[in-house]
Amino acid sequence: MVRDGAGHSPLEEKMLDFVIDETRCIQCGECAADCPVNVIDASGGIPRIPESRQSYCIRCQHCLAVCPTAALSILGKNPDQSAAISPLPAEGIENLIKSRRSVRRYLPDAVDQAVLNRLMDVVAHAPTGKNQRQVRFTLVDDPRVMEAIRVQTMDGIRKAAVEDSLPDGLEYFAKFNAPFDQGRDIIFRHAPHMIIASSPRDAVTPEADPFIALSYFEFMAQSLGIGTVWCGYARWALQSVVPEIGRKLGIPADHRSMYVMMFGYPAVRYARTVQRDVQDVHLVSLADLEAGQ
């Protein structure tokens, strides 16, 4: 609602804690214009959210972000504590994307906890369908836990191979046992850490949300000198080959969309980007749209 000249709020929308500092508000209407679900009413000058519209808010905080004078608070967030947005050089972003490599050689050292906290703070900003933010991040932050997962997974694969119970199409997992006995970890690549992103089946966009989140995680990790690899072997192992291990990790039973990423300090250094050509681009023409009319 509206703060008086002393900065106090006589009334606040209890559900959303939507507060306007009248001493800062310039009544530009940007918060209302940018609201994705049109719940903000700025027709009277000072923005407000009618009680009848509050339940439609998706808590995206667009209103807080777009306010040019930091006059708007929602969900109890202090706009003065939000970082200012500054343009990033396109060349730096381009180099980050082009220089990304799938890292399969890792140092055994644990990633510093402060770095892990920073990564998780950033990945919380990954977009999700309708801003539902239902992605669960199952994080292995202790290399000792990762080693236990590695051993138990291989024990499960060995048992399934002996019992001839490996899932159809995944029988080749039996071939990973001999290399593992010789010190080669084909599935987890001896990575000290693992993160799994998963979404419940009833989310608005359960297929996309985990992949978007891990993409954000990956590029932030790259910028901090941490290597990553999208690990299909680990996903199939924990989801289908030895699902009992996946359940031990605490992935909810109703989370059907999930993917696994291994990460850690790389034991390899790449000197340059690779060279790739665009493989398939179809430019849509008016003729395409008019065909069949």
Backbone torsions as a table, in degrees:
resi	resn	phi	psi	omega
1	MET	NA	-142.5	-172.0
2	VAL	-115.7	134.7	172.7
3	ARG	-89.7	145.1	177.1
4	ASP	-80.8	-178.2	-176.0
5	GLY	-60.3	-22.8	179.1
6	ALA	-86.4	-0.1	178.2
7	GLY	87.3	12.0	179.6
8	HIS	-98.2	153.8	-179.5
9	SER	-111.7	109.9	179.3
10	PRO	-68.7	-29.1	179.6
11	LEU	-140.0	143.6	174.7
12	GLU	-135.6	142.2	172.3
13	GLU	-67.6	110.1	-171.5
14	LYS	-61.6	-37.9	-173.9
15	MET	-67.7	-43.5	-174.2
16	LEU	-106.6	-10.2	-176.3
17	ASP	52.6	46.8	-178.7
18	PHE	-84.3	114.6	-173.1
19	VAL	-129.6	133.6	175.8
20	ILE	-114.0	127.1	173.3
21	ASP	-85.5	103.9	-174.8
22	GLU	-63.8	-23.9	179.7
23	THR	-73.4	-16.6	179.3
24	ARG	-106.9	-29.8	-173.0
25	CYS	-64.2	128.0	178.7
26	ILE	-102.7	7.0	176.2
27	GLN	56.2	42.9	-179.5
28	CYS	-79.0	-21.3	178.7
29	GLY	79.5	5.9	-178.4
30	GLU	-63.0	-36.8	-178.7
31	CYS	-62.6	-40.9	179.4
32	ALA	-71.5	-41.0	-177.8
33	ALA	-65.5	-31.5	-174.4
34	ASP	-95.5	-6.6	-178.7
35	CYS	-64.6	120.7	-175.7
36	PRO	-62.5	-26.6	-176.4
37	VAL	-116.3	12.2	172.2
38	ASN	54.7	46.6	178.8
39	VAL	-94.3	-14.3	-176.2
40	ILE	-92.1	132.6	178.6
41	ASP	-110.9	114.8	178.5
42	ALA	-113.8	16.4	-176.7
43	SER	-66.1	-23.8	-179.7
44	GLY	-93.8	8.7	-179.8
45	GLY	102.2	-70.9	178.1
46	ILE	-82.9	125.1	-177.6
47	PRO	-63.3	148.4	175.7
48	ARG	-151.6	162.0	173.7
49	ILE	-116.8	110.5	178.2
50	PRO	-57.7	144.7	-178.3
51	GLU	-56.1	-34.9	-178.2
52	SER	-68.8	-15.1	-177.2
53	ARG	-105.2	-9.1	-172.1
54	GLN	-60.5	-36.5	-176.4
55	SER	-68.8	-14.0	179.8
56	TYR	-87.5	-10.9	180.0
57	CYS	-61.9	133.7	-180.0
58	ILE	-101.2	8.5	173.8
59	ARG	59.4	36.3	-179.2
60	CYS	-80.8	-17.9	-179.1
61	GLN	66.0	21.2	174.1
62	HIS	-56.5	-40.0	-177.2
63	CYS	-62.1	-42.8	177.8
64	LEU	-64.1	-40.4	-175.9
65	ALA	-71.3	-34.1	-173.2
66	VAL	-86.7	-18.5	-177.6
67	CYS	-62.3	118.8	-174.2
68	PRO	-73.0	-17.7	-175.5
69	THR	-115.2	11.9	-179.8
70	ALA	54.5	41.3	-178.7
71	ALA	-91.7	-10.2	-170.3
72	LEU	-113.4	132.1	173.3
73	SER	-123.7	141.6	175.9
74	ILE	-143.7	148.6	179.9
75	LEU	59.7	25.1	178.7
76	GLY	77.2	9.4	-178.2
77	LYS	-83.2	134.9	177.1
78	ASN	-89.2	114.7	-177.5
79	PRO	-61.2	-25.0	179.4
80	ASP	-70.0	-14.1	178.8
81	GLN	-94.8	-0.3	176.4
82	SER	-85.8	141.8	179.5
83	ALA	-70.9	142.2	175.0
84	ALA	-69.8	147.3	-179.7
85	ILE	-89.8	124.7	178.3
86	SER	-124.5	138.4	-178.3
87	PRO	-60.1	141.7	177.0
88	LEU	-102.2	143.3	177.7
89	PRO	-65.6	126.5	-178.3
90	ALA	-59.8	-33.3	-178.0
91	GLU	-63.3	-38.7	-179.7
92	GLY	-67.4	-42.0	178.4
93	ILE	-65.6	-41.6	179.4
94	GLU	-61.4	-43.5	179.7
95	ASN	-65.8	-38.0	178.6
96	LEU	-60.8	-44.2	-178.6
97	ILE	-68.6	-46.1	-176.3
98	LYS	-71.4	-25.7	-177.0
99	SER	-91.2	-4.1	179.3
100	ARG	-63.5	132.5	177.6
101	ARG	-127.0	150.0	170.5
102	SER	-77.2	113.9	-175.7
103	VAL	-92.4	124.9	179.8
104	ARG	-122.3	12.6	176.6
105	ARG	-131.9	118.9	-173.9
106	TYR	-125.6	150.3	167.9
107	LEU	-76.7	152.4	-178.1
108	PRO	-75.9	-12.0	-174.6
109	ASP	-63.4	142.0	175.6
110	ALA	-74.3	142.7	174.2
111	VAL	-70.1	137.7	-178.4
112	ASP	-56.0	139.5	-175.9
113	GLN	-60.8	-36.2	178.9
114	ALA	-63.6	-35.0	177.9
115	VAL	-69.9	-41.3	177.3
116	LEU	-60.8	-42.5	179.2
117	ASN	-62.8	-39.4	179.2
118	ARG	-65.6	-41.6	178.1
119	LEU	-60.9	-44.7	-178.1
120	MET	-70.1	-31.3	175.9
121	ASP	-64.6	-40.5	-179.2
122	VAL	-70.8	-42.7	-176.3
123	VAL	-66.4	-20.5	176.1
124	ALA	-65.0	-17.0	-179.6
125	HIS	-91.9	1.3	178.1
126	ALA	-65.2	137.6	-178.7
127	PRO	-71.5	148.7	174.7
128	THR	-134.0	159.7	179.5
129	GLY	-57.1	124.6	179.0
130	LYS	56.6	24.6	179.5
131	ASN	53.7	35.4	-179.2
132	GLN	-70.5	-31.3	176.5
133	ARG	52.7	51.2	178.7
134	GLN	-101.2	7.8	179.4
135	VAL	-67.1	131.2	175.3
136	ARG	-100.7	132.0	177.8
137	PHE	-107.1	112.6	176.3
138	THR	-96.7	107.2	-170.4
139	LEU	-111.2	129.0	172.1
140	VAL	-101.8	102.4	-175.9
141	ASP	-99.2	-2.3	-177.7
142	ASP	-117.2	117.9	179.6
143	PRO	-57.2	-26.7	178.1
144	ARG	-68.5	-38.1	176.3
145	VAL	-66.8	-39.6	179.0
146	MET	-62.0	-39.0	179.4
147	GLU	-66.2	-39.2	178.3
148	ALA	-64.9	-39.1	177.1
149	ILE	-63.6	-42.2	-179.7
150	ARG	-60.1	-48.4	-176.9
151	VAL	-67.7	-44.5	-178.3
152	GLN	-66.9	-35.5	177.9
153	THR	-64.5	-46.0	-179.4
154	MET	-67.4	-35.6	175.7
155	ASP	-62.5	-41.0	179.1
156	GLY	-65.8	-39.7	178.1
157	ILE	-65.8	-41.0	179.8
158	ARG	-62.6	-43.3	179.9
159	LYS	-64.3	-44.0	-179.8
160	ALA	-64.4	-35.6	179.5
161	ALA	-67.1	-41.7	179.1
162	VAL	-65.0	-38.9	-178.5
163	GLU	-85.1	0.2	-179.5
164	ASP	56.3	42.4	-177.3
165	SER	-116.7	16.2	176.6
166	LEU	-66.9	140.6	-177.6
167	PRO	-60.0	150.8	177.4
168	ASP	-57.0	132.1	180.0
169	GLY	88.8	-11.6	-179.5
170	LEU	-118.4	19.6	179.9
171	GLU	-62.6	-24.1	-177.6
172	TYR	-65.4	-13.7	177.6
173	PHE	-61.1	-24.8	178.6
174	ALA	-62.0	-26.3	-178.7
175	LYS	-73.8	-10.0	-178.6
176	PHE	-82.7	-12.6	-175.8
177	ASN	-68.4	-47.4	-178.0
178	ALA	-61.1	-48.1	176.8
179	PRO	-59.5	-36.7	180.0
180	PHE	-63.2	-40.5	178.8
181	ASP	-64.5	-21.8	179.3
182	GLN	-96.7	7.1	176.0
183	GLY	98.2	6.3	179.5
184	ARG	-104.1	124.3	-179.9
185	ASP	-104.7	91.0	-175.4
186	ILE	-71.2	-31.6	-176.3
187	ILE	-78.3	-57.4	-172.7
188	PHE	-99.3	-5.2	175.0
189	ARG	57.4	28.5	179.1
190	HIS	56.9	23.4	177.5
191	ALA	-67.7	141.8	-179.7
192	PRO	-79.3	-13.6	-175.5
193	HIS	-138.5	159.3	177.5
194	MET	-148.1	142.0	172.0
195	ILE	-130.2	135.7	178.2
196	ILE	-118.9	128.0	174.4
197	ALA	-107.9	130.4	-178.7
198	SER	-141.1	155.8	-179.7
199	SER	-133.3	147.2	176.7
200	PRO	-70.9	150.3	-174.9
201	ARG	-63.7	-23.0	-177.9
202	ASP	-93.3	9.7	175.1
203	ALA	-68.4	161.1	-178.7
204	VAL	-64.3	-44.0	-179.8
205	THR	-132.6	67.5	-174.6
206	PRO	-67.1	-27.7	-178.7
207	GLU	-72.8	-38.0	-173.4
208	ALA	-85.5	-37.5	-169.7
209	ASP	-55.6	-47.3	-179.3
210	PRO	-63.2	-35.8	-178.1
211	PHE	-71.8	-37.4	176.1
212	ILE	-63.4	-45.0	-178.7
213	ALA	-61.0	-45.1	-179.5
214	LEU	-68.8	-28.7	175.7
215	SER	-65.5	-42.9	176.3
216	TYR	-61.9	-44.3	-180.0
217	PHE	-59.4	-44.0	-175.5
218	GLU	-62.3	-46.3	-176.1
219	PHE	-72.7	-33.2	174.9
220	MET	-67.2	-40.9	177.3
221	ALA	-60.1	-43.1	179.4
222	GLN	-59.0	-41.5	-178.3
223	SER	-67.3	-21.0	-179.5
224	LEU	-99.8	9.2	177.9
225	GLY	79.4	22.2	-179.7
226	ILE	-108.0	133.1	-179.8
227	GLY	-87.9	152.0	179.4
228	THR	-139.5	160.7	171.2
229	VAL	-148.9	130.1	172.6
230	TRP	-70.3	119.3	-166.7
231	CYS	-112.2	89.4	177.5
232	GLY	-64.0	-38.5	179.1
233	TYR	-58.6	-45.0	-179.6
234	ALA	-65.8	-39.3	179.0
235	ARG	-60.9	-49.5	-178.3
236	TRP	-65.2	-38.2	-179.8
237	ALA	-62.5	-49.5	-174.3
238	LEU	-78.2	-21.5	-178.1
239	GLN	-95.6	-31.8	-171.9
240	SER	-126.4	-41.8	-173.3
241	VAL	-78.3	-49.7	177.8
242	VAL	-128.6	64.7	-175.6
243	PRO	-60.4	-20.4	177.7
244	GLU	-63.8	-30.0	176.2
245	ILE	-71.5	-41.4	177.0
246	GLY	-58.5	-39.5	178.8
247	ARG	-66.5	-35.6	177.7
248	LYS	-62.0	-29.3	-178.4
249	LEU	-75.8	-9.5	175.6
250	GLY	89.5	17.8	176.2
251	ILE	-74.1	121.4	-176.7
252	PRO	-57.1	146.4	-176.5
253	ALA	-63.0	-28.1	-177.8
254	ASP	-88.9	5.6	177.1
255	HIS	-91.3	101.7	-175.6
256	ARG	-98.3	-24.9	177.7
257	SER	-97.3	117.9	-179.4
258	MET	-154.0	155.4	173.1
259	TYR	-147.8	157.7	-173.2
260	VAL	-116.6	138.8	174.7
261	MET	-130.1	127.9	173.2
262	MET	-91.3	149.7	178.0
263	PHE	-158.0	164.1	179.9
264	GLY	163.9	-179.9	176.8
265	TYR	-70.3	127.3	-175.2
266	PRO	-73.1	147.0	174.0
267	ALA	-99.9	20.5	179.8
268	VAL	-141.8	148.5	178.2
269	ARG	-127.9	121.9	178.8
270	TYR	-91.7	139.4	-172.9
271	ALA	-95.2	-20.0	-174.6
272	ARG	-157.4	167.5	176.7
273	THR	-79.9	164.7	172.8
274	VAL	-91.5	177.9	-177.8
275	GLN	-121.7	120.7	-176.9
276	ARG	-132.2	149.7	175.0
277	ASP	-108.7	149.7	175.1
278	VAL	-64.0	128.9	-173.3
279	GLN	-86.6	-38.2	-171.7
280	ASP	-152.8	104.3	176.3
281	VAL	-126.9	123.6	176.2
282	HIS	-111.8	116.7	177.7
283	LEU	-85.7	121.4	-178.2
284	VAL	-79.0	128.3	-179.3
285	SER	-110.9	167.7	175.4
286	LEU	-62.3	-32.0	178.9
287	ALA	-61.4	-37.7	177.8
288	ASP	-61.5	-41.2	-176.6
289	LEU	-74.7	-27.5	-177.2
290	GLU	-90.2	-10.7	-178.3
291	ALA	-61.6	134.1	176.6
292	GLY	83.2	0.8	177.7
293	GLN	-81.5	NA	NA
